[in-house]
Amino acid sequence: QVQLVESGGGWVQAGGSLRLSCVASGNVFTMGWYRQAPGGQRELVATITIGGNTVYEDSVKGRFTISRDVAKNTIYLQMSSLSPDDSAIYYCNARAIFGVEHWGQGIQVTVSA
């Protein structure tokens, strides 16, 4: 069973930066970050393949960077120029064999104006 453990969330003022980490146990392939704001739907933030190919949601392009340490089975999300609109619970996601999806427990990111 794949488990995902997130860390690095918290509170920051607008314009600040945070870095999220997610460690996966077990064999996973594409990993990524999603977020869900209060009253909203869970949405894609960024994904990264084992080969390092990335996809970003339009609103975070140029501000967020997803990276991966394959040896450590860990992904990171460096978030810069944060705005209150980025406040949400951020979830780590990983796809394992047969495309089975796994989710982390979620981590809160709060950006104050």
C-alpha positions in Angstrom: 0.0 0.0 0.0 1.4 3.4 -1.0 1.5 6.1 1.6 2.1 9.7 1.0 3.3 12.0 3.8 3.2 15.8 3.2 5.1 18.5 5.1 6.0 22.1 4.8 2.7 23.9 4.9 1.7 26.8 7.1 1.1 30.5 7.2 2.8 33.2 5.1 2.1 36.7 4.1 1.2 37.6 0.6 4.3 37.8 -1.6 6.1 35.2 0.5 7.3 31.7 -0.2 6.7 28.2 1.1 8.0 24.8 0.1 5.9 21.6 0.3 7.4 18.1 0.4 5.8 14.8 -0.1 7.5 11.4 0.5 6.0 8.3 -1.0 6.4 4.8 0.2 6.3 2.1 -2.5 6.6 2.3 -6.2 4.9 5.3 -7.8 5.1 6.9 -11.2 3.6 10.4 -11.9 3.3 12.4 -8.7 1.7 15.8 -8.2 0.0 18.4 -6.1 -3.6 19.3 -6.0 -5.4 21.9 -3.8 -8.8 22.5 -2.5 -10.0 25.9 -1.2 -13.0 26.1 1.2 -16.2 25.6 -0.9 -14.2 24.7 -4.0 -13.3 21.6 -5.9 -10.0 19.9 -5.8 -7.9 21.2 -8.6 -4.6 20.3 -10.2 -1.6 22.5 -9.2 1.3 20.6 -10.9 2.4 17.1 -11.8 5.8 15.6 -12.5 6.7 12.3 -14.1 9.7 10.1 -13.2 11.4 11.5 -16.2 10.9 15.0 -14.9 8.2 16.2 -17.3 6.0 18.8 -15.7 2.5 20.2 -16.0 1.3 23.3 -14.3 -2.1 24.9 -13.8 -2.1 28.3 -15.5 -2.4 30.4 -12.4 0.7 29.0 -10.8 3.0 29.1 -13.9 6.1 31.2 -13.2 5.4 31.2 -9.5 5.4 27.5 -8.4 8.1 24.9 -9.3 7.6 21.2 -8.9 10.6 19.0 -8.6 11.4 15.4 -7.8 14.1 13.4 -6.1 13.5 9.9 -7.6 16.0 8.3 -5.3 14.2 9.6 -2.2 10.7 9.0 -3.8 10.0 12.6 -2.9 8.5 15.6 -4.7 8.6 19.2 -3.7 6.6 22.2 -4.6 8.4 25.5 -4.3 5.8 28.3 -4.1 6.7 31.9 -4.5 4.8 35.2 -4.9 2.0 33.7 -2.9 -1.4 35.4 -2.8 -4.4 34.8 -0.7 -6.0 33.0 -3.7 -3.4 30.3 -3.1 -4.8 29.5 0.3 -6.1 26.0 0.3 -5.4 22.5 1.6 -2.7 21.0 -0.7 -2.8 17.3 -1.4 0.0 15.1 -2.7 -1.1 12.6 -5.4 0.7 9.6 -6.8 -0.1 7.1 -9.4 1.1 3.5 -8.8 0.9 0.4 -10.9 -2.3 0.0 -13.0 -2.9 3.7 -12.6 -4.1 3.4 -9.0 -4.2 6.8 -7.4 -3.1 7.5 -3.9 -3.6 10.7 -1.8 -1.9 12.3 1.1 -3.8 13.5 4.1 -3.5 17.1 2.9 -1.7 20.1 4.3 -2.9 23.6 5.0 -1.4 26.6 3.3 -2.7 30.0 4.4 -1.7 33.2 2.7 -2.7 36.4 4.5 -3.2 39.7 2.6 
